[in-house]
């Protein structure tokens, strides 16, 4: 009898949680959507602030200085193979 009572309690908890989740899911989804929208707005406003100001015509700017190579390293000699018929 205790086994059947345990199974019934587990089923009651399972179906109760399933029912409550079905009722709460619109509110949970709305909360997730609102948080994602806030993160998107924050990232968008951050990216807008990071862009440089409008440049005047003819103005030159260098954003990145290329690394200078310190000589080329020998990788080996080139061998041209010929096809044999």
MDTraj code that builds the backbone (N, CA, C; nanometers):
import mdtraj as md
import numpy as np

residues = "UNK UNK UNK UNK UNK UNK UNK UNK UNK UNK UNK UNK UNK UNK UNK UNK UNK UNK UNK UNK UNK UNK UNK UNK UNK UNK UNK UNK UNK UNK UNK UNK UNK UNK UNK UNK UNK UNK UNK UNK UNK UNK UNK UNK UNK UNK UNK UNK UNK UNK UNK UNK UNK UNK UNK UNK UNK UNK UNK UNK UNK UNK UNK UNK UNK UNK UNK UNK UNK UNK UNK UNK UNK UNK UNK UNK UNK UNK UNK UNK UNK UNK UNK UNK UNK".split()
xyz = np.array([
    [0.0815, -0.1190, 0.0000],
    [0.0000, 0.0000, 0.0000],
    [0.0870, 0.1270, 0.0000],
    [0.1995, 0.1210, 0.0660],
    [0.2894, 0.2373, 0.0725],
    [0.3485, 0.2665, -0.0659],
    [0.3727, 0.1621, -0.1441],
    [0.4287, 0.1799, -0.2776],
    [0.3311, 0.2555, -0.3671],
    [0.2046, 0.2175, -0.3627],
    [0.1021, 0.2840, -0.4441],
    [0.0855, 0.4298, -0.3988],
    [0.0918, 0.4533, -0.2682],
    [0.0804, 0.5888, -0.2162],
    [0.1971, 0.6757, -0.2653],
    [0.3180, 0.6192, -0.2672],
    [0.4354, 0.6908, -0.3153],
    [0.4223, 0.7240, -0.4638],
    [0.3765, 0.6280, -0.5432],
    [0.3573, 0.6495, -0.6871],
    [0.2533, 0.7586, -0.7105],
    [0.1442, 0.7570, -0.6350],
    [0.0400, 0.8584, -0.6497],
    [0.0917, 0.9984, -0.6120],
    [0.1741, 1.0072, -0.5082],
    [0.2303, 1.1362, -0.4687],
    [0.3231, 1.1883, -0.5782],
    [0.4050, 1.1002, -0.6344],
    [0.4954, 1.1407, -0.7426],
    [0.4156, 1.1886, -0.8630],
    [0.3105, 1.1170, -0.8998],
    [0.2268, 1.1572, -1.0135],
    [0.1558, 1.2894, -0.9848],
    [0.1086, 1.3076, -0.8624],
    [0.0419, 1.4320, -0.8252],
    [0.1390, 1.5498, -0.8356],
    [0.2590, 1.5324, -0.7866],
    [0.3597, 1.6384, -0.7961],
    [0.3928, 1.6659, -0.9422],
    [0.4113, 1.5625, -1.0233],
    [0.4453, 1.5779, -1.1651],
    [0.3377, 1.6567, -1.2391],
    [0.2115, 1.6138, -1.2243],
    [0.1035, 1.6811, -1.2958],
    [0.0772, 1.8213, -1.2389],
    [0.0977, 1.8401, -1.1087],
    [0.0817, 1.9721, -1.0491],
    [0.1857, 2.0703, -1.1032],
    [0.3120, 2.0266, -1.1104],
    [0.4160, 2.1126, -1.1663],
    [0.3927, 2.1401, -1.3141],
    [0.3467, 2.0390, -1.3861],
    [0.3179, 2.0562, -1.5281],
    [0.2072, 2.1612, -1.5476],
    [0.1045, 2.1541, -1.4658],
    [-0.0062, 2.2495, -1.4736],
    [0.0402, 2.3906, -1.4369],
    [0.1169, 2.4037, -1.3295],
    [0.1655, 2.5345, -1.2880],
    [0.2601, 2.5953, -1.3903],
    [0.3430, 2.5123, -1.4511],
    [0.4348, 2.5622, -1.5532],
    [0.3581, 2.6098, -1.6758],
    [0.2512, 2.5399, -1.7093],
    [0.1697, 2.5827, -1.8225],
    [0.1037, 2.7182, -1.7944],
    [0.0633, 2.7411, -1.6703],
    [0.0042, 2.8696, -1.6339],
    [0.1093, 2.9812, -1.6285],
    [0.2302, 2.9493, -1.5832],
    [0.3333, 3.0510, -1.5633],
    [0.4181, 3.0758, -1.6874],
    [0.4095, 2.9911, -1.7877],
    [0.4979, 3.0042, -1.9037],
    [0.4847, 3.1376, -1.9778],
    [0.3655, 3.1963, -1.9953],
    [0.3611, 3.3275, -2.0615],
    [0.4380, 3.4348, -1.9844],
    [0.4299, 3.4318, -1.8521],
    [0.5004, 3.5303, -1.7707],
    [0.6518, 3.5080, -1.7770],
    [0.6925, 3.3823, -1.7762],
    [0.8351, 3.3501, -1.7852],
    [0.8897, 3.3938, -1.9205],
    [0.8169, 3.3658, -2.0269],
    [0.8626, 3.4041, -2.1614],
    [0.8683, 3.5564, -2.1756],
    [0.7720, 3.6273, -2.1198],
    [0.7717, 3.7727, -2.1256],
    [0.8933, 3.8292, -2.0513],
    [0.9264, 3.7690, -1.9361],
    [1.0426, 3.8121, -1.8591],
    [1.1722, 3.7889, -1.9379],
    [1.1844, 3.6717, -1.9989],
    [1.3039, 3.6395, -2.0782],
    [1.3149, 3.7340, -2.1970],
    [1.2024, 3.7617, -2.2627],
    [1.2022, 3.8517, -2.3776],
    [1.2433, 3.9932, -2.3363],
    [1.1948, 4.0391, -2.2220],
    [1.2291, 4.1726, -2.1754],
    [1.3783, 4.1823, -2.1428],
    [1.4337, 4.0803, -2.0776],
    [1.5762, 4.0799, -2.0444],
    [1.6619, 4.0762, -2.1705],
    [1.6234, 3.9952, -2.2691],
    [1.6992, 3.9875, -2.3940],
    [1.6931, 4.1209, -2.4677],
    [1.5782, 4.1871, -2.4666],
    [1.5651, 4.3181, -2.5294],
    [1.6532, 4.4216, -2.4623],
    [1.6615, 4.4175, -2.3301],
    [1.7477, 4.5110, -2.2584],
    [1.8946, 4.4877, -2.2930],
    [1.9356, 4.3614, -2.2994],
    [2.0748, 4.3305, -2.3350],
    [2.1047, 4.3776, -2.4766],
    [2.0098, 4.3566, -2.5682],
    [2.0300, 4.3999, -2.7066],
    [2.0431, 4.5518, -2.7136],
    [1.9576, 4.6233, -2.6425],
    [1.9649, 4.7690, -2.6421],
    [2.0965, 4.8179, -2.5824],
    [2.1421, 4.7543, -2.4752],
    [2.2692, 4.7928, -2.4142],
    [2.3849, 4.7716, -2.5117],
    [2.3858, 4.6566, -2.5780],
    [2.4931, 4.6279, -2.6731],
    [2.4865, 4.7248, -2.7911],
    [2.3678, 4.7543, -2.8390],
    [2.3516, 4.8447, -2.9523],
    [2.3968, 4.9859, -2.9155],
    [2.3588, 5.0330, -2.7983],
    [2.3992, 5.1674, -2.7576],
    [2.5492, 5.1730, -2.7337],
    [2.6070, 5.0639, -2.6834],
    [2.7519, 5.0590, -2.6632],
    [2.8239, 5.0632, -2.7971],
    [2.7732, 4.9923, -2.8959],
    [2.8358, 4.9917, -3.0278],
    [2.8202, 5.1277, -3.0954],
    [2.7095, 5.1948, -3.0743],
    [2.6889, 5.3270, -3.1327],
    [2.7872, 5.4277, -3.0717],
    [2.8131, 5.4150, -2.9434],
    [2.9053, 5.5062, -2.8778],
    [3.0499, 5.4784, -2.9151],
    [3.0821, 5.3551, -2.9569],
    [3.2203, 5.3189, -2.9882],
    [3.2608, 5.3609, -3.1285],
    [3.1656, 5.3954, -3.2136],
    [3.1994, 5.4332, -3.3502],
    [3.2635, 5.5716, -3.3509],
    [3.3642, 5.5908, -3.4383],
    [3.4310, 5.7207, -3.4422],
    [3.3377, 5.8288, -3.4966],
    [3.3724, 5.9529, -3.4673],
    [3.2951, 6.0663, -3.5148],
    [3.3086, 6.0769, -3.6670],
    [3.2206, 6.1543, -3.7281],
    [3.2264, 6.1759, -3.8725],
    [3.3583, 6.2424, -3.9076],
    [3.4283, 6.1874, -4.0061],
    [3.5566, 6.2432, -4.0479],
    [3.5325, 6.3551, -4.1486],
    [3.6225, 6.4500, -4.1448],
    [3.6167, 6.5566, -4.2435],
    [3.6728, 6.5025, -4.3742],
    [3.6313, 6.5615, -4.4830],
    [3.6775, 6.5170, -4.6137],
    [3.8278, 6.5399, -4.6266],
    [3.8998, 6.4353, -4.6671],
    [4.0436, 6.4436, -4.6858],
    [4.1230, 6.4066, -4.5619],
    [4.0573, 6.3833, -4.4503],
    [4.1275, 6.3481, -4.3273],
    [4.1657, 6.2001, -4.3312],
    [4.2867, 6.1710, -4.2902],
    [4.3363, 6.0334, -4.2925],
    [4.3641, 5.9891, -4.1501],
    [4.3154, 5.8696, -4.1153],
    [4.3449, 5.8127, -3.9846],
    [4.3921, 5.6701, -4.0029],
    [4.4828, 5.6287, -3.9163],
    [4.5331, 5.4910, -3.9184],
    [4.4822, 5.4233, -3.7924],
    [4.3977, 5.3219, -3.8095],
    [4.3398, 5.2534, -3.6956],
    [4.4337, 5.1464, -3.6395],
    [4.5100, 5.0818, -3.7262],
    [4.5938, 4.9713, -3.6833],
    [4.7292, 4.9830, -3.7517],
    [4.8333, 4.9715, -3.6735],
    [4.9673, 4.9753, -3.7298],
    [5.0084, 4.8308, -3.7581],
    [5.0417, 4.7992, -3.8835],
    [5.0780, 4.6615, -3.9150],
    [5.2103, 4.6226, -3.8494],
    [5.2195, 4.4952, -3.8132],
    [5.3435, 4.4448, -3.7548],
    [5.4489, 4.4343, -3.8632],
    [5.5710, 4.4744, -3.8288],
    [5.6789, 4.4658, -3.9257],
    [5.7409, 4.3276, -3.9172],
    [5.7671, 4.2702, -4.0325],
    [5.8270, 4.1373, -4.0375],
    [5.9771, 4.1509, -4.0147],
    [6.0307, 4.0616, -3.9379],
    [6.1737, 4.0659, -3.9102],
    [6.2452, 3.9635, -3.9983],
    [6.2434, 3.9874, -4.1281],
    [6.3109, 3.8978, -4.2216],
    [6.2257, 3.7765, -4.2533],
    [6.2520, 3.7178, -4.3674],
    [6.1746, 3.6001, -4.4053],
    [6.2523, 3.4752, -4.3658],
    [6.1809, 3.3765, -4.3190],
    [6.2439, 3.2514, -4.2778],
    [6.2477, 3.1562, -4.3970],
    [6.3601, 3.0907, -4.4193],
    [6.3649, 2.9943, -4.5300],
    [6.2809, 2.8717, -4.4953],
    [6.1972, 2.8311, -4.5895],
    [6.1101, 2.7171, -4.5650],
    [6.1559, 2.5935, -4.6407],
    [6.2558, 2.6037, -4.7227],
    [6.3040, 2.4890, -4.7993],
    [6.3156, 2.5267, -4.9454],
    [6.3649, 2.4342, -5.0244],
    [6.3799, 2.4660, -5.1662],
    [6.2664, 2.4038, -5.2459],
    [6.2348, 2.4648, -5.3566],
    [6.1247, 2.4224, -5.4414],
    [6.1731, 2.3154, -5.5378],
    [6.1001, 2.2053, -5.5453],
    [6.1347, 2.0974, -5.6375],
    [6.0214, 2.0835, -5.7371],
    [6.0545, 2.0923, -5.8644],
    [5.9547, 2.0793, -5.9711],
    [5.9545, 1.9348, -6.0181],
    [5.8452, 1.8641, -5.9932],
    [5.8364, 1.7238, -6.0341],
    [5.7829, 1.7153, -6.1751],
    [5.8317, 1.6183, -6.2485],
    [5.7853, 1.5961, -6.3856],
    [5.7033, 1.4685, -6.3881],
    [5.6006, 1.4687, -6.4718],
    [5.5168, 1.3491, -6.4842],
    [5.5870, 1.2463, -6.5715],
    [5.5746, 1.1193, -6.5320],
    [5.6327, 1.0088, -6.6095],
    [5.5170, 0.9342, -6.6743],
    [5.5253, 0.9156, -6.8075],
    [5.4200, 0.8442, -6.8795],
    [5.4373, 0.6949, -6.8690],
])
top = md.Topology()
chain = top.add_chain()
for i, resn in enumerate(residues, 1):
    res = top.add_residue(resn, chain, resSeq=i)
    for name in ("N", "CA", "C"):
        top.add_atom(name, md.element.get_by_symbol(name[0]), res)
traj = md.Trajectory(xyz[None], top)
